[in-house]
Amino acid sequence: MKPTFLNQNKPLITCMIQAKNVSDAVHTARAAAFDGCDAYGFQIEQLDPAQRSEDKIKSIFRQMGNKPIYVTSYRSGFNQGKTDDELAEDLLFLRKCGATLLDVMGDYFCPDPIQLTRNPTAIEKQKALIERIHETGGEVLMSSHTLKFMSADEVLDIAFAQKERGADIVKIVTASGREDEELENLRIITLLKRELGIPFLYLAGGSHCKFIRTIGAMMGSCMWLTVHDYDELATMSQPMCRAIRAIADNFDWMPDREG
């Protein structure tokens, strides 16, 4: 059976692909395989709508081999102007094409500044979407990109809200603009690991985010998000896949055990 993002005994090195056309996506997927990635991420919002046929998407996914595939359909890129219902249908379409883990934004159906709606009607629609995904055998990551520094209590509140809505994996992206905020974000990872009870991905943007994106998975996050190359669409704060592969293979971060 194809591996999944769940029940892993180590964090996965996931190479994110953002491409405007199928050819570029295929080339990146092929190249990233030799970087040593464990999984792929594919962001359909950057793909030209004319390139989004089932056959074309499947041709991209075939290049990812037997590795699990994480997908997003955010409101950016070519998706600007689409309704959240249309974005949700994109996810179900990607699941049909072979995607493993689907990113349900925490403010789907009611946009919110920190991407976590509290609107009861929207929450019920999110739960229904998650149920539909689970019925197909898919896995759900719920994401909230707050893009601002948040206290531990605020982060845990978002995490438990996502968990209650049915997410298999919690994803929260905050920010850190100072060293003390960066260190606090590392501490928050330990709290999520101890208290949440399900896999999570906790990241940050901002000037001080390299620690969490480099060693966060060693401390408890379920994966790294990496890039094969820094092209025009790449998320610059994401580390290089081959660099993380070298770190993961050579950095002993496990605590010592007596005896």
Phi and psi in degrees as a GROMACS rama.xvg file:
@    title "Ramachandran Plot"
@    xaxis  label "Phi"
@    yaxis  label "Psi"
@TYPE xy
-66.953  134.306  LYS-2
-59.9314  158.884  PRO-3
-123.765  -179.396  THR-4
-87.3855  -4.51316  PHE-5
-103.251  157.962  LEU-6
57.6498  36.041  ASN-7
-89.395  147.896  GLN-8
-96.5584  5.23183  ASN-9
-155.142  155.22  LYS-10
-67.1893  146.43  PRO-11
-95.3039  137.881  LEU-12
-86.7854  107.403  ILE-13
-105.649  121.824  THR-14
-94.4892  118.452  CYS-15
-84.402  137.239  MET-16
-119.623  121.026  ILE-17
-125.013  114.375  GLN-18
-145.06  147.271  ALA-19
-82.0725  -22.3616  LYS-20
-139.683  163.736  ASN-21
-62.577  -41.3485  VAL-22
-58.7809  -46.3774  SER-23
-64.0173  -40.1032  ASP-24
-63.5168  -42.578  ALA-25
-63.9917  -44.501  VAL-26
-61.0236  -42.3456  HIS-27
-66.8127  -42.6403  THR-28
-60.3869  -43.8545  ALA-29
-62.6043  -46.8694  ARG-30
-66.5113  -40.0125  ALA-31
-64.8225  -27.3503  ALA-32
-58.3779  -32.6803  ALA-33
-86.5237  -4.02617  PHE-34
-82.8674  -14.2357  ASP-35
91.7063  26.895  GLY-36
-71.2561  152.081  CYS-37
-96.1209  -20.9371  ASP-38
-156.026  169.752  ALA-39
-124.048  153.743  TYR-40
-123.185  135.693  GLY-41
-127.689  123.893  PHE-42
-107.607  98.3619  GLN-43
-67.8831  -19.985  ILE-44
-61.6796  -22.5229  GLU-45
-90.9668  -6.60326  GLN-46
-89.141  130.71  LEU-47
-51.7416  126.207  ASP-48
-52.9008  -29.4512  PRO-49
-67.8366  -13.7483  ALA-50
-102.291  10.6163  GLN-51
-101.069  28.1131  ARG-52
-70.7762  159.228  SER-53
-58.8114  -43.0707  GLU-54
-62.1544  -40.8095  ASP-55
-69.111  -42.7319  LYS-56
-63.3537  -42.8813  ILE-57
-63.2425  -32.7596  LYS-58
-66.5754  -32.2506  SER-59
-70.4263  -48.2594  ILE-60
-63.6575  -30.8832  PHE-61
-61.2308  -33.0723  ARG-62
-70.9911  -10.3688  GLN-63
-90.5598  0.500292  MET-64
60.9881  -139.023  GLY-65
-97.6602  32.1008  ASN-66
-103.568  145.832  LYS-67
-65.9062  151.952  PRO-68
-124.897  122.93  ILE-69
-100.232  132.848  TYR-70
-130.098  150.597  VAL-71
-127.347  153.529  THR-72
-138.611  79.1795  SER-73
-83.9135  177.207  TYR-74
-85.8187  2.06607  ARG-75
-93.774  -175.713  SER-76
58.7524  -136.651  GLY-77
-71.318  -9.59275  PHE-78
-84.0504  -5.23267  ASN-79
-58.4568  130.88  GLN-80
96.279  -14.1694  GLY-81
-77.9875  150.898  LYS-82
-78.5821  161.096  THR-83
-66.1877  -30.242  ASP-84
-62.6922  -38.8541  ASP-85
-67.5709  -38.4972  GLU-86
-63.9104  -39.2448  LEU-87
-64.061  -39.5261  ALA-88
-66.0575  -33.4213  GLU-89
-57.2003  -44.3553  ASP-90
-61.617  -44.7218  LEU-91
-64.3679  -35.2542  LEU-92
-64.3463  -43.6577  PHE-93
-65.0833  -34.7404  LEU-94
-62.6983  -43.0267  ARG-95
-59.6674  -33.549  LYS-96
-79.2692  -11.2117  CYS-97
124.124  5.10945  GLY-98
-66.3458  149.746  ALA-99
-97.7757  -51.3745  THR-100
-119.966  122.458  LEU-101
-108.363  132.159  LEU-102
-91.1883  104.911  ASP-103
-95.5583  109.643  VAL-104
-61.8499  141.532  MET-105
-67.3485  -9.85253  GLY-106
-120.489  22.2434  ASP-107
-52.1619  136.706  TYR-108
78.1232  -1.97174  PHE-109
-167.454  83.7054  CYS-110
-53.1761  140.959  PRO-111
-140.737  146.269  ASP-112
-56.9324  -32.6135  PRO-113
-105.803  17.8767  ILE-114
54.3694  42.9034  GLN-115
-145.264  99.305  LEU-116
-73.8433  148.187  THR-117
-112.047  8.25835  ARG-118
-70.8644  121.038  ASN-119
-58.792  -40.0068  PRO-120
-64.8966  -43.3519  THR-121
-64.5585  -39.873  ALA-122
-62.3002  -42.0775  ILE-123
-64.4566  -36.5053  GLU-124
-66.6334  -37.7726  LYS-125
-63.0381  -44.5156  GLN-126
-62.3843  -39.5883  LYS-127
-65.0371  -40.6256  ALA-128
-63.5228  -44.7079  LEU-129
-60.962  -39.9961  ILE-130
-63.1481  -42.0082  GLU-131
-60.7061  -41.8876  ARG-132
-64.2508  -45.4599  ILE-133
-62.3982  -35.0168  HIS-134
-63.9971  -26.2478  GLU-135
-85.4098  -3.24844  THR-136
90.1963  5.50633  GLY-137
-81.5379  163.361  GLY-138
-109.71  152.655  GLU-139
-121.917  126.896  VAL-140
-108.099  128.348  LEU-141
-103.286  133.107  MET-142
-118.981  142.815  SER-143
-134.833  110.893  SER-144
-96.6712  93.6408  HIS-145
-78.1005  -31.2233  THR-146
56.1144  28.9061  LEU-147
-147.25  153.557  LYS-148
-64.9882  137.836  PHE-149
-134.79  150.995  MET-150
-70.967  164.819  SER-151
-58.8242  -42.6014  ALA-152
-62.0696  -40.1423  ASP-153
-65.4954  -42.1206  GLU-154
-64.4534  -45.185  VAL-155
-63.5461  -35.6861  LEU-156
-61.4899  -44.6836  ASP-157
-64.0334  -44.3989  ILE-158
-60.2372  -45.7315  ALA-159
-71.0645  -30.3469  PHE-160
-64.831  -43.5387  ALA-161
-62.858  -43.3585  GLN-162
-60.9448  -41.7957  LYS-163
-65.0132  -27.7274  GLU-164
-80.0224  -5.9512  ARG-165
110.84  7.36483  GLY-166
-64.2606  141.029  ALA-167
-83.5636  -31.0096  ASP-168
-134.072  134.266  ILE-169
-94.0798  134.629  VAL-170
-129.021  123.583  LYS-171
-132.265  129.483  ILE-172
-119.999  110.539  VAL-173
-102.31  -142.294  THR-174
-152.697  159.013  ALA-175
-147.29  119.949  SER-176
-108.562  0.334704  GLY-177
-141.487  162.851  ARG-178
-61.4506  -40.4674  GLU-179
-66.2649  -33.9962  ASP-180
-68.9247  -37.8488  GLU-181
-63.1032  -43.4261  GLU-182
-67.0759  -36.9551  LEU-183
-65.2103  -37.56  GLU-184
-63.7083  -35.1642  ASN-185
-65.8971  -38.7232  LEU-186
-64.5469  -37.9451  ARG-187
-61.7226  -33.9204  ILE-188
-57.7475  -42.8468  ILE-189
-65.1714  -33.3311  THR-190
-68.9434  -43.5533  LEU-191
-61.2039  -41.8903  LEU-192
-62.4318  -38.0598  LYS-193
-78.9983  -33.5706  ARG-194
-110.815  -25.1683  GLU-195
-75.5799  -45.1218  LEU-196
89.4873  -2.89946  GLY-197
-136.83  163.03  ILE-198
-61.3405  152.486  PRO-199
-147.456  159.215  PHE-200
-128.952  111.463  LEU-201
-116.002  119.695  TYR-202
-132.082  173.774  LEU-203
-146.899  155.083  ALA-204
-109.072  -168.576  GLY-205
97.0489  -179.127  GLY-206
-69.3766  -24.5048  SER-207
-119.626  72.5741  HIS-208
-128.856  2.99305  CYS-209
-71.7757  -34.7641  LYS-210
-60.6773  -49.9865  PHE-211
-66.3823  -32.5554  ILE-212
-80.7048  -16.1641  ARG-213
-97.3099  -44.4997  THR-214
-114.512  -1.05013  ILE-215
-57.2232  -37.2272  GLY-216
-69.2365  -27.6955  ALA-217
-71.8177  -23.1477  MET-218
-95.2145  -11.4776  MET-219
154.531  -23.5614  GLY-220
-62.9674  150.331  SER-221
-83.8329  -10.6451  CYS-222
-161.115  163.993  MET-223
-99.6225  141.975  TRP-224
-103.464  119.565  LEU-225
-128.695  173.953  THR-226
-128.693  154.01  VAL-227
-79.1989  -36.2722  HIS-228
-154.313  158.674  ASP-229
-95.5276  76.4046  TYR-230
-89.2864  -170.954  ASP-231
-65.4819  -23.9373  GLU-232
-101.228  -8.12015  LEU-233
-65.6163  146.882  ALA-234
-80.2833  110.734  THR-235
-65.9042  -23.5449  MET-236
-78.1057  -11.9568  SER-237
-80.9313  132.715  GLN-238
-72.484  163.918  PRO-239
-69.6987  138.327  MET-240
-57.5529  -47.0117  CYS-241
-68.08  -27.9379  ARG-242
-69.9216  -43.2343  ALA-243
-66.169  -35.9442  ILE-244
-59.0687  -44.0139  ARG-245
-65.9039  -40.5979  ALA-246
-65.6905  -47.3133  ILE-247
-60.6859  -34.6365  ALA-248
-81.6497  -16.6929  ASP-249
-127.654  -2.40089  ASN-250
-106.603  113.389  PHE-251
-87.423  103.627  ASP-252
-108.936  -2.05004  TRP-253
-70.0596  140.754  MET-254
-65.3033  147.607  PRO-255
-69.3742  145.059  ASP-256
-117.47  139.284  ARG-257
-75.5585  146.467  GLU-258
